[in-house]
């Protein structure tokens, strides 16, 4: 998240540089909660939940008319700061976060054999 933990006045500067790079044809993979920026600059948006892609497509489709419930819930939270989740939404969010954390707990990432054979 390139704008995470930045002073508010710096966020605009960073987004401006990224906007310029995109207009010059730069390919970027960006993790962001800046939905207006993503909608304006991206030509493809991917929404992930628990490390799994649940929705992808053009920003107008994914942000403007999300098909997956998890995407709709996330966008409601981000786009409407006054939105209060129902208890069910919060319970489901925590369950998914716990599952994602537990899935990788205590394991080293498994590398393909072709990578294991390489020497660096």
LODRENLO-787449 format. One line per field, with one value per residue: residue number from 0; residue in three letters; chain; y, z, x of N, C-alpha, C, O, CB in turn. Coordinates in nm, 4 decimals, always signed. Atoms other than C-alpha are relative to their C-alpha. Glycine has a CB too. Layout:
N
num	(NUM, ...) $
residu	(ALA, ...) $
chaine	(A, ...) $
n_Y	(Y, ...) $
n_Z	(Z, ...) $
n_X	(X, ...) $
ca_Y	(Y, ...) $
ca_Z	(Z, ...) $
ca_X	(X, ...) $
c_Y	(Y, ...) $
c_Z	(Z, ...) $
c_X	(X, ...) $
o_Y	(Y, ...) $
o_Z	(Z, ...) $
o_X	(X, ...) $
cb_Y	(Y, ...) $
cb_Z	(Z, ...) $
cb_X	(X, ...) $
//
This chain:
120
num	(0, 1, 2, 3, 4, 5, 6, 7, 8, 9, 10, 11, 12, 13, 14, 15, 16, 17, 18, 19, 20, 21, 22, 23, 24, 25, 26, 27, 28, 29, 30, 31, 32, 33, 34, 35, 36, 37, 38, 39, 40, 41, 42, 43, 44, 45, 46, 47, 48, 49, 50, 51, 52, 53, 54, 55, 56, 57, 58, 59, 60, 61, 62, 63, 64, 65, 66, 67, 68, 69, 70, 71, 72, 73, 74, 75, 76, 77, 78, 79, 80, 81, 82, 83, 84, 85, 86, 87, 88, 89, 90, 91, 92, 93, 94, 95, 96, 97, 98, 99, 100, 101, 102, 103, 104, 105, 106, 107, 108, 109, 110, 111, 112, 113, 114, 115, 116, 117, 118, 119) $
residu	(UNK, UNK, UNK, UNK, UNK, UNK, UNK, UNK, UNK, UNK, UNK, UNK, UNK, UNK, UNK, UNK, UNK, UNK, UNK, UNK, UNK, UNK, UNK, UNK, UNK, UNK, UNK, UNK, UNK, UNK, UNK, UNK, UNK, UNK, UNK, UNK, UNK, UNK, UNK, UNK, UNK, UNK, UNK, UNK, UNK, UNK, UNK, UNK, UNK, UNK, UNK, UNK, UNK, UNK, UNK, UNK, UNK, UNK, UNK, UNK, UNK, UNK, UNK, UNK, UNK, UNK, UNK, UNK, UNK, UNK, UNK, UNK, UNK, UNK, UNK, UNK, UNK, UNK, UNK, UNK, UNK, UNK, UNK, UNK, UNK, UNK, UNK, UNK, UNK, UNK, UNK, UNK, UNK, UNK, UNK, UNK, UNK, UNK, UNK, UNK, UNK, UNK, UNK, UNK, UNK, UNK, UNK, UNK, UNK, UNK, UNK, UNK, UNK, UNK, UNK, UNK, UNK, UNK, UNK, UNK) $
chaine	(A, A, A, A, A, A, A, A, A, A, A, A, A, A, A, A, A, A, A, A, A, A, A, A, A, A, A, A, A, A, A, A, A, A, A, A, A, A, A, A, A, A, A, A, A, A, A, A, A, A, A, A, A, A, A, A, A, A, A, A, A, A, A, A, A, A, A, A, A, A, A, A, A, A, A, A, A, A, A, A, A, A, A, A, A, A, A, A, A, A, A, A, A, A, A, A, A, A, A, A, A, A, A, A, A, A, A, A, A, A, A, A, A, A, A, A, A, A, A, A) $
n_Y	(-0.1169, -0.1111, -0.1185, +0.0397, -0.0648, -0.1276, -0.1217, -0.0261, -0.0856, +0.0781, +0.0969, -0.0590, -0.0020, +0.1372, +0.0388, -0.0782, +0.0662, +0.1273, -0.0354, -0.0369, +0.1228, +0.0780, -0.0663, +0.0248, +0.1404, +0.0839, +0.1059, +0.0025, +0.0811, -0.0871, +0.0334, -0.1301, -0.0233, -0.1247, +0.0498, -0.0989, +0.0084, +0.1271, -0.0089, -0.0962, +0.0326, +0.1424, +0.0585, +0.1288, +0.0040, +0.1337, -0.0020, +0.1262, +0.0241, +0.1147, +0.0463, +0.0599, -0.0961, +0.0254, -0.0790, -0.0784, -0.0577, -0.1433, -0.0703, -0.0400, +0.1172, +0.0531, -0.1012, -0.0555, +0.1012, +0.1247, +0.1178, +0.0859, -0.0614, -0.0491, -0.1249, -0.1008, -0.0357, -0.0798, -0.1314, -0.0735, -0.0489, -0.0980, -0.1146, -0.0637, +0.0135, +0.0022, +0.1318, +0.0883, +0.1381, +0.0857, +0.0934, +0.1103, -0.0408, -0.0041, +0.1383, +0.0628, -0.0589, +0.0559, +0.1422, +0.0088, -0.0420, +0.1097, +0.1107, -0.0368, +0.0030, +0.1383, +0.0785, -0.0114, +0.0030, +0.1090, +0.0667, -0.0725, +0.0063, +0.1121, -0.0454, +0.1020, +0.0692, -0.0737, -0.1089, +0.0613, +0.0437, -0.1148, -0.0498, -0.1461) $
n_Z	(+0.0000, +0.0113, -0.0769, -0.1384, -0.1066, +0.0434, -0.0377, +0.1025, +0.1102, +0.0886, +0.0749, +0.1308, +0.0791, +0.0432, +0.0995, +0.1206, +0.0693, +0.0532, +0.1085, +0.1136, +0.0499, +0.0701, +0.1276, +0.0877, +0.0380, -0.1010, -0.0614, -0.1453, -0.0845, -0.1163, -0.1037, -0.0472, -0.0451, +0.0679, +0.1048, +0.1074, +0.0778, +0.0735, +0.1053, +0.0999, +0.0631, +0.0339, +0.1082, -0.0532, -0.1460, -0.0573, -0.1420, -0.0631, -0.1357, -0.0557, +0.0947, +0.1164, +0.0857, +0.0008, +0.1051, +0.0800, +0.1198, +0.0195, -0.1234, -0.0039, -0.0337, -0.1334, -0.1015, +0.0218, -0.0063, -0.0438, +0.0021, -0.1154, -0.1258, -0.0754, +0.0649, -0.0358, -0.1409, -0.0088, +0.0600, -0.0888, -0.1116, +0.0460, +0.0645, -0.0926, -0.1334, -0.1043, +0.0022, -0.1133, +0.0401, -0.0876, -0.0723, +0.0891, +0.0849, -0.0808, -0.0344, +0.1222, +0.0291, -0.0940, +0.0306, +0.1188, -0.0385, -0.0789, +0.0915, +0.0816, -0.0879, -0.0383, +0.1171, +0.0206, -0.1280, -0.0274, +0.1212, +0.0942, +0.1312, +0.0830, +0.1289, +0.1046, +0.0142, +0.0916, -0.0761, -0.1012, +0.0635, +0.0413, -0.0946, +0.0044) $
n_X	(+0.0844, -0.0948, +0.0389, +0.0243, -0.0774, -0.0578, +0.0708, +0.1024, -0.0462, -0.0865, +0.0808, +0.0281, -0.1237, -0.0297, +0.1003, -0.0274, -0.1114, +0.0504, +0.0918, -0.0849, -0.0634, +0.1025, +0.0305, -0.1148, +0.0016, -0.0652, +0.0793, -0.0187, +0.0871, +0.0146, +0.0977, +0.0465, +0.1367, +0.0370, +0.0883, +0.0152, -0.1237, +0.0020, +0.1014, -0.0473, -0.1280, -0.0164, +0.0785, +0.0453, +0.0023, +0.0154, +0.0345, -0.0393, +0.0480, -0.0714, -0.1007, +0.0657, +0.0695, +0.1439, +0.0630, -0.0937, +0.0571, -0.0175, +0.0353, +0.1408, +0.0808, -0.0306, +0.0282, +0.1331, +0.1060, -0.0645, +0.0858, -0.0281, +0.0429, -0.1155, -0.0398, +0.1007, -0.0189, -0.1228, +0.0212, +0.0903, -0.0823, -0.0986, +0.0629, +0.0941, -0.0590, +0.1031, +0.0644, -0.0267, +0.0246, +0.0792, -0.0859, -0.0340, -0.1120, -0.1218, -0.0341, -0.0514, -0.1307, -0.0974, -0.0169, -0.0850, -0.1350, -0.0574, -0.0297, -0.1162, -0.1172, -0.0271, -0.0407, -0.1436, -0.0719, -0.0930, -0.0466, -0.0837, +0.0630, -0.0431, -0.0508, -0.0017, -0.1286, -0.0880, -0.0621, -0.0862, -0.1246, -0.0809, -0.1007, -0.0088) $
ca_Y	(+0.0000, +0.2950, +0.5527, +0.3588, +0.5478, +0.8618, +1.2116, +1.3193, +1.5883, +1.3273, +1.0908, +1.3264, +1.3592, +0.9817, +0.9259, +1.2026, +1.0325, +0.6969, +0.8596, +1.0072, +0.6725, +0.4986, +0.7592, +0.6906, +0.3215, +0.1918, -0.1423, -0.1492, -0.3954, -0.1867, -0.2849, +0.0068, +0.1169, +0.4331, +0.3240, +0.6511, +0.6285, +0.2616, +0.3351, +0.6267, +0.4737, +0.0945, -0.0994, -0.4136, -0.4606, -0.7797, -0.8268, -1.0917, -1.2424, -1.4671, -1.4864, -1.6019, -1.3987, -1.3652, -1.1019, -0.9374, -0.7166, -0.3588, -0.1078, +0.0179, -0.3358, -0.4497, -0.1216, +0.0002, -0.3259, -0.5924, -0.9443, -1.1112, -1.0456, -1.0040, -0.7358, -0.5525, -0.5631, -0.4317, -0.1489, -0.0509, -0.0184, +0.1759, +0.4014, +0.4741, +0.5402, +0.5763, +0.2197, -0.0084, -0.3787, -0.6268, -0.8736, -1.1422, -0.9451, -0.8952, -1.2595, -1.3742, -1.1317, -1.2576, -1.6207, -1.5679, -1.3830, -1.6662, -1.9284, -1.7399, -1.7010, -2.0653, -2.1949, -2.0683, -2.1049, -2.3109, -2.3973, -2.2929, -2.2010, -2.4982, -2.4254, -2.6048, -2.8614, -2.6490, -2.3645, -2.5940, -2.7117, -2.3597, -2.2281, -1.8639) $
ca_Z	(+0.0000, -0.1260, +0.0687, +0.3929, +0.7017, +0.5036, +0.6164, +0.4382, +0.2388, +0.0986, -0.0161, -0.2982, -0.4094, -0.4239, -0.6100, -0.8530, -0.9380, -0.9802, -1.1967, -1.4209, -1.4467, -1.5441, -1.8126, -1.9510, -1.9825, -1.6689, -1.5492, -1.1730, -0.9237, -0.6386, -0.3150, -0.2121, -0.0256, -0.2416, -0.4439, -0.6359, -0.7456, -0.8440, -1.0415, -1.2217, -1.3006, -1.3137, -1.6191, -1.4096, -1.0431, -0.8421, -0.5072, -0.2809, +0.0384, +0.2524, -0.0228, -0.2837, -0.5816, -0.5429, -0.8076, -1.0930, -1.3856, -1.5052, -1.2168, -1.3167, -1.2859, -0.9695, -0.7792, -0.9362, -0.9458, -0.7375, -0.7742, -0.4710, -0.1246, +0.0300, -0.2264, -0.1584, +0.2179, +0.1812, -0.0503, +0.1810, +0.4649, +0.2603, +0.0661, +0.3540, +0.6773, +0.8634, +0.7725, +1.0739, +0.9991, +1.1279, +1.3799, +1.1115, +0.8840, +1.1654, +1.2729, +0.9133, +0.8640, +1.1766, +1.0820, +0.7407, +0.8912, +1.1408, +0.8652, +0.6492, +0.9429, +1.0494, +0.6954, +0.6918, +1.0591, +1.1353, +0.7734, +0.5479, +0.2007, -0.0355, -0.3377, -0.6711, -0.7389, -1.0268, -0.7832, -0.5171, -0.7685, -0.8507, -0.6894, -0.6006) $
ca_X	(+0.0000, +0.2014, -0.0009, -0.0315, +0.0905, +0.1742, +0.0918, -0.2280, -0.0469, +0.1938, -0.0821, -0.1805, +0.1813, +0.2325, -0.0946, -0.0020, +0.3285, +0.1526, -0.1151, +0.1579, +0.3396, +0.0149, -0.0547, +0.2949, +0.2095, +0.3811, +0.2469, +0.1941, +0.0580, -0.0801, -0.2494, -0.4699, -0.7781, -0.7889, -1.0929, -1.1345, -0.7713, -0.8073, -1.1216, -0.9563, -0.6156, -0.6512, -0.7563, -0.8055, -0.8986, -0.8599, -1.0305, -0.8797, -1.0170, -0.8008, -0.5393, -0.7929, -0.9146, -1.2904, -1.3580, -1.1712, -1.2484, -1.2682, -1.2805, -1.6264, -1.7601, -1.5798, -1.6110, -1.9344, -2.1298, -1.9528, -2.0920, -1.9336, -2.0780, -1.7323, -1.6435, -1.9710, -1.9090, -1.5534, -1.6563, -1.9406, -1.6881, -1.4335, -1.6693, -1.9109, -1.7210, -2.0514, -2.1551, -2.1839, -2.1488, -2.3978, -2.2579, -2.2664, -2.0333, -1.7819, -1.7960, -1.7422, -1.4520, -1.2776, -1.3389, -1.1795, -0.8832, -0.8297, -0.8473, -0.5971, -0.3584, -0.3917, -0.3442, +0.0129, +0.1012, +0.4095, +0.4836, +0.7631, +0.6422, +0.6604, +0.8761, +0.8460, +1.1215, +1.2542, +1.3218, +1.4686, +1.7322, +1.8505, +2.1653, +2.1950) $
c_Y	(+0.1235, +0.1229, -0.0314, +0.0720, +0.1281, +0.1156, +0.0317, +0.0859, -0.0751, -0.0989, +0.0519, +0.0016, -0.1385, -0.0434, +0.0754, -0.0623, -0.1307, +0.0237, +0.0336, -0.1240, -0.0855, +0.0620, -0.0173, -0.1473, -0.0942, -0.1038, -0.0037, -0.1002, +0.0741, -0.0565, +0.1328, -0.0064, +0.1307, -0.0362, +0.0994, -0.0027, -0.1270, +0.0069, +0.0896, -0.0525, -0.1437, -0.0380, -0.1386, +0.0047, -0.1442, +0.0168, -0.1378, -0.0063, -0.1248, -0.0579, -0.0624, +0.1101, -0.0364, +0.0790, +0.0767, +0.0515, +0.1468, +0.0717, +0.0423, -0.1162, -0.0428, +0.1001, +0.0518, -0.0980, -0.1343, -0.1155, -0.0868, +0.0735, +0.0602, +0.1318, +0.1110, +0.0476, +0.0888, +0.1410, +0.0853, +0.0611, +0.1131, +0.1266, +0.0747, -0.0164, -0.0013, -0.1353, -0.0824, -0.1406, -0.0681, -0.0944, -0.1143, +0.0329, -0.0040, -0.1408, -0.0700, +0.0536, -0.0589, -0.1480, -0.0169, +0.0393, -0.1098, -0.1173, +0.0296, -0.0060, -0.1435, -0.0839, +0.0049, -0.0132, -0.1215, -0.0723, +0.0917, -0.0056, -0.1147, +0.0528, -0.1122, -0.0613, +0.0763, +0.1146, -0.0565, -0.0375, +0.1167, +0.0387, +0.1506, +0.0455) $
c_Z	(+0.0000, +0.0817, +0.1462, +0.0934, -0.0451, +0.0592, -0.1113, -0.1163, -0.0968, -0.0862, -0.1403, -0.0902, -0.0554, -0.1079, -0.1307, -0.0817, -0.0632, -0.1174, -0.1266, -0.0614, -0.0781, -0.1356, -0.1014, -0.0387, +0.0969, +0.0527, +0.1481, +0.0621, +0.1326, +0.0937, +0.0585, +0.0531, -0.0603, -0.1214, -0.1139, -0.0915, -0.0852, -0.1169, -0.1146, -0.0815, -0.0513, -0.1245, +0.0401, +0.1524, +0.0429, +0.1472, +0.0568, +0.1411, +0.0512, -0.0962, -0.1266, -0.0802, -0.0012, -0.1090, -0.0752, -0.1234, -0.0120, +0.1276, +0.0083, +0.0394, +0.1442, +0.1090, -0.0125, +0.0147, +0.0416, +0.0070, +0.1241, +0.1290, +0.0773, -0.0590, +0.0371, +0.1438, +0.0168, -0.0533, +0.0841, +0.1155, -0.0435, -0.0533, +0.0905, +0.1420, +0.1119, +0.0080, +0.1209, -0.0426, +0.0960, +0.0707, -0.0899, -0.0900, +0.0774, +0.0367, -0.1204, -0.0342, +0.0905, -0.0281, -0.1188, +0.0318, +0.0800, -0.0893, -0.0833, +0.0831, +0.0319, -0.1166, -0.0211, +0.1268, +0.0100, -0.1218, -0.0767, -0.1349, -0.0815, -0.1363, -0.1024, -0.0115, -0.0897, +0.0716, +0.1031, -0.0589, -0.0380, +0.1097, -0.0174, +0.0523) $
c_X	(+0.0892, -0.0370, -0.0265, +0.0960, +0.0700, -0.0795, -0.0988, +0.0488, +0.0914, -0.0782, -0.0275, +0.1217, +0.0325, -0.0986, +0.0209, +0.1130, -0.0481, -0.0945, +0.0802, +0.0647, -0.0994, -0.0311, +0.1131, +0.0115, +0.0676, -0.0989, +0.0324, -0.0957, -0.0057, -0.1057, -0.0440, -0.1423, -0.0518, -0.0862, -0.0188, +0.1224, +0.0002, -0.0975, +0.0478, +0.1183, +0.0077, -0.0789, -0.0496, +0.0121, -0.0212, -0.0316, +0.0309, -0.0566, +0.0693, +0.1018, -0.0564, -0.0691, -0.1478, -0.0713, +0.1082, -0.0702, +0.0336, -0.0447, -0.1466, -0.0900, +0.0239, -0.0369, -0.1432, -0.1140, +0.0590, -0.0995, +0.0159, -0.0363, +0.1170, +0.0513, -0.0970, +0.0187, +0.1224, -0.0228, -0.0939, +0.0793, +0.0919, -0.0666, -0.0968, +0.0513, -0.1028, -0.0695, +0.0421, -0.0375, -0.0955, +0.0956, +0.0440, +0.1175, +0.1310, +0.0451, +0.0614, +0.1390, +0.1064, +0.0262, +0.0944, +0.1440, +0.0690, +0.0386, +0.1244, +0.1277, +0.0383, +0.0502, +0.1503, +0.0818, +0.0904, +0.0530, +0.0928, -0.0709, +0.0588, +0.0409, -0.0075, +0.1394, +0.0966, +0.0707, +0.0960, +0.1360, +0.0902, +0.0977, +0.0102, +0.1323) $
o_Y	(+0.1626, +0.2039, +0.0571, +0.0795, +0.1733, +0.1029, +0.0114, +0.0636, -0.0348, -0.1374, -0.0209, -0.0231, -0.1523, -0.1003, +0.0208, -0.0721, -0.1602, -0.0514, -0.0096, -0.1400, -0.1412, -0.0097, -0.0070, -0.1864, -0.2121, -0.0710, -0.0060, -0.1170, +0.0877, -0.0916, +0.2096, -0.0924, +0.1752, -0.0429, +0.0583, +0.0056, -0.1220, -0.0397, +0.0620, -0.0317, -0.1690, +0.0193, -0.2013, +0.0507, -0.2159, +0.0890, -0.2397, +0.0955, -0.2328, -0.1783, -0.1165, +0.1962, -0.1478, +0.0462, +0.1262, -0.0078, +0.1976, +0.0284, +0.0357, -0.0971, -0.0595, +0.0625, +0.0779, -0.0593, -0.2299, -0.0982, -0.1590, +0.1915, +0.1681, +0.2214, +0.2218, +0.1673, +0.1904, +0.2390, +0.2064, +0.1767, +0.2140, +0.2374, +0.1918, -0.1151, -0.0377, -0.1594, -0.0933, -0.1664, -0.0364, -0.1131, -0.1623, -0.0515, -0.0516, -0.1710, -0.1399, -0.0233, -0.0942, -0.1946, -0.1007, -0.0241, -0.1364, -0.1760, -0.0571, -0.0539, -0.1797, -0.1776, -0.0909, -0.0050, -0.2342, -0.1763, +0.2126, -0.1046, -0.1380, +0.1152, -0.2292, +0.0051, +0.0790, +0.1467, +0.0012, -0.0334, +0.0963, +0.0295, +0.2025, +0.1656) $
o_Z	(+0.1044, +0.1124, +0.2224, +0.0661, +0.0205, +0.0893, -0.2288, -0.2303, -0.2123, -0.1937, -0.2379, -0.2103, -0.1727, -0.2094, -0.2383, -0.2040, -0.1780, -0.2149, -0.2363, -0.1834, -0.1825, -0.2344, -0.2222, -0.1083, +0.0660, +0.0873, +0.1869, +0.0166, +0.2010, +0.0510, +0.1063, +0.0151, -0.0269, -0.2338, -0.2297, -0.2136, -0.2043, -0.2268, -0.2315, -0.2027, -0.1557, -0.1533, -0.0321, +0.2061, -0.0138, +0.2183, +0.0065, +0.2090, -0.0058, -0.0945, -0.2077, -0.0233, -0.0380, -0.1469, -0.0149, -0.1721, +0.0571, +0.1919, +0.1156, +0.1069, +0.2202, +0.2105, +0.0881, +0.0537, -0.0358, +0.0487, +0.1611, +0.1445, +0.1349, +0.0149, +0.0700, +0.1714, +0.0860, +0.0123, +0.0952, +0.1519, +0.0261, -0.0248, +0.0660, +0.2082, +0.2250, +0.0989, +0.1519, -0.0818, +0.2147, +0.0248, -0.0778, -0.1124, +0.0260, +0.0317, -0.1069, -0.0731, +0.0440, -0.0170, -0.1152, -0.0163, +0.0594, -0.0720, -0.1007, +0.0356, +0.0239, -0.0970, -0.0716, +0.1222, -0.0165, -0.1083, -0.0855, -0.1652, -0.0782, -0.2063, -0.0676, +0.0175, -0.0633, +0.0386, +0.1266, +0.0112, -0.0648, +0.2287, -0.1290, +0.0568) $
o_X	(+0.1414, +0.0504, -0.0654, +0.2158, +0.1639, -0.1981, -0.0681, +0.0084, +0.1046, -0.0323, -0.0098, +0.1111, +0.0670, -0.0584, -0.0036, +0.1030, -0.0150, -0.0930, +0.0448, +0.0661, -0.0654, -0.0476, +0.0915, +0.1052, +0.0847, -0.2124, +0.1492, -0.2089, +0.0958, -0.2157, +0.0395, -0.2218, -0.1616, -0.0365, -0.0266, +0.1097, +0.0312, -0.0676, +0.0207, +0.1239, +0.0678, -0.1839, -0.1270, +0.1128, -0.1036, +0.0382, -0.0164, -0.0700, +0.0544, +0.1273, +0.0188, -0.1363, -0.1849, -0.1838, +0.2035, -0.1664, +0.1219, -0.1403, -0.2066, -0.1911, -0.0716, -0.0955, -0.2092, -0.2242, +0.0564, -0.2141, -0.0767, -0.0050, +0.1037, +0.0921, -0.0547, +0.0113, +0.1163, +0.0127, -0.0743, +0.0578, +0.1044, -0.0212, -0.1257, +0.0194, -0.0706, -0.1489, +0.1608, -0.1513, -0.1014, +0.2083, +0.1567, +0.2043, +0.2322, +0.1643, +0.1618, +0.2269, +0.2148, +0.1396, +0.1845, +0.2379, +0.1874, +0.1454, +0.2101, +0.2306, +0.1556, +0.1277, +0.2089, +0.2046, +0.0485, +0.1174, +0.0711, -0.1375, +0.1797, -0.0389, +0.0085, +0.2389, +0.2168, +0.1849, +0.2022, +0.2371, +0.2086, +0.0677, +0.0084, +0.1589) $
cb_Y	(-0.0004, +0.0393, +0.0632, -0.1521, -0.0963, +0.0098, +0.1196, +0.0669, +0.1219, -0.0748, -0.0291, +0.1401, +0.0512, -0.0979, +0.0258, +0.1445, -0.0272, -0.0800, +0.1204, +0.1004, -0.0812, -0.0096, +0.1492, +0.0455, -0.0149, +0.0867, -0.1382, +0.1406, -0.1507, +0.1437, -0.0974, +0.1021, +0.0042, +0.0826, -0.0350, +0.1422, +0.0025, -0.1163, +0.0535, +0.1294, +0.0239, -0.0878, -0.0078, -0.1198, +0.0931, -0.0878, +0.0385, -0.0150, -0.0155, -0.1069, -0.0980, -0.1097, +0.0011, +0.0339, +0.0973, -0.0834, -0.0191, +0.0506, +0.1209, +0.0553, -0.1162, -0.0362, +0.1163, +0.0585, -0.0127, +0.0196, -0.0818, -0.0429, -0.1028, -0.1056, -0.0171, -0.0567, -0.1264, -0.0679, -0.0147, -0.0932, -0.1140, -0.0612, -0.0449, -0.0604, +0.1114, +0.1093, -0.0750, +0.0440, -0.0776, -0.0792, -0.0548, -0.0373, +0.1405, +0.0832, -0.0768, +0.0241, +0.1523, +0.0180, -0.0666, +0.0891, +0.1307, -0.0464, -0.0270, +0.1412, +0.0780, -0.0628, +0.0504, +0.1296, +0.0008, -0.0972, -0.0428, -0.0606, +0.1332, -0.1067, +0.0506, +0.0600, -0.1398, +0.0542, +0.0871, -0.1244, -0.0821, +0.1194, -0.0691, +0.0646) $
cb_Z	(+0.1215, -0.1424, -0.0607, +0.0161, +0.0535, -0.1547, +0.0248, +0.0632, +0.0554, +0.0818, +0.0733, +0.0165, +0.0852, +0.1202, +0.0536, +0.0371, +0.0982, +0.1104, +0.0414, +0.0438, +0.1165, +0.0846, +0.0229, +0.0679, -0.1303, +0.1167, -0.0669, +0.0613, +0.0165, -0.0431, +0.1114, -0.1115, +0.1553, -0.0432, +0.0586, +0.0588, +0.0935, +0.0936, +0.0576, +0.0681, +0.0975, +0.1172, -0.1297, -0.0600, +0.0582, -0.0209, +0.0226, +0.0026, +0.0046, +0.0397, +0.0664, +0.0435, -0.1454, +0.1351, +0.0589, -0.0389, -0.0015, -0.1246, +0.0144, -0.1354, -0.0953, +0.0104, -0.0115, -0.1332, -0.1366, +0.1367, -0.1226, +0.0018, +0.0865, +0.0007, -0.1532, -0.0185, +0.0865, -0.0777, -0.1409, +0.0541, +0.0588, -0.1081, -0.1228, -0.0140, +0.0239, -0.0254, -0.1299, +0.1287, -0.0076, -0.0798, +0.1229, -0.0840, -0.0563, +0.1272, +0.0490, -0.1180, +0.0161, +0.1440, -0.0298, -0.1115, +0.0819, +0.1078, -0.0923, -0.0600, +0.1301, +0.0576, -0.1251, -0.0635, +0.1166, +0.0868, -0.0884, -0.0077, -0.0748, -0.0133, +0.0134, -0.1354, -0.0556, -0.1192, +0.0688, +0.0597, -0.1232, -0.0357, -0.0223, +0.0796) $
cb_X	(-0.0962, +0.0129, -0.1227, +0.0139, +0.1027, +0.0024, +0.0991, -0.1182, +0.0732, +0.1032, -0.1330, -0.0520, +0.1171, -0.0053, -0.1415, +0.0354, +0.1177, -0.0719, -0.0907, +0.1086, +0.0589, -0.1285, -0.0263, +0.1287, +0.0626, +0.0551, +0.0274, -0.0215, +0.0527, -0.0370, +0.0599, +0.0085, -0.0071, +0.1280, -0.1337, -0.0204, +0.1235, -0.0378, -0.1325, +0.0391, +0.1116, -0.0437, +0.0834, +0.0835, -0.1115, +0.1287, -0.1509, +0.1544, -0.1562, -0.0975, +0.0879, -0.1027, +0.0592, -0.0596, -0.1067, +0.1236, -0.1491, -0.0805, +0.0862, -0.0432, +0.0312, +0.1491, +0.0994, -0.0063, -0.0726, +0.0660, +0.0289, +0.1496, -0.0711, +0.1127, +0.0061, -0.1420, +0.0140, +0.1141, -0.0557, -0.1120, +0.0831, +0.0887, -0.0720, -0.1427, +0.0970, -0.1031, +0.0346, -0.0794, +0.1307, -0.1097, -0.0722, -0.1192, -0.0237, -0.0223, -0.1250, -0.0967, -0.0045, -0.0489, -0.1368, -0.0551, -0.0048, -0.0993, -0.1199, -0.0179, -0.0270, -0.1244, -0.0712, +0.0304, -0.0985, -0.0648, -0.1182, +0.1458, +0.0171, -0.1121, +0.1443, -0.0439, -0.0216, -0.0800, -0.1073, -0.0677, -0.0309, -0.0896, +0.1397, -0.1122) $
//
